[in-house]
Amino acid sequence: MLVIGLDPERIPGWDPEPVVAAIARGQAHFAEHGIEADLCLLAPDEDPATAMTEALTAKPYTCVVVGGGIRKHEPLLLLFEQAVNLVRRHAPAAAIAFNSTPEDTAEAALRWLK
């Protein structure tokens, strides 16, 4: 299981602590289900395509969740497209899921993990 999202500590101009806490709670949900989940947290201005490619090729994943911070913020549309196409290219057998919040990421993955 791989979660691709924005790194809240590397986004200038806002308090990262609430999102950091939500990501931790989301990771705890994976642990409750006995699922190992890796994080690929991106800074959009620091070559996110390379970071995603390295994460996607590190090991095989059955599901990749693309976070709402990437999907929902219109200026990041290109990053969202890159994420989906890199998953298709480097993890073609993986299901692609989308969460609503960092806390429901495990539930998004569980929809596709049977």
Secondary structure, 3 states (H helix, E strand, C coil): CEEEEECHHHCCCCCCHHHHHHHHHHHHHHHHCCCCCEEEEECCCCCHHHHHHHHHHHCCCCEEEECHHHHHCHHHHHHHHHHHHHHHHHCCCCEEEECCCHHHHHHHHHCCCC
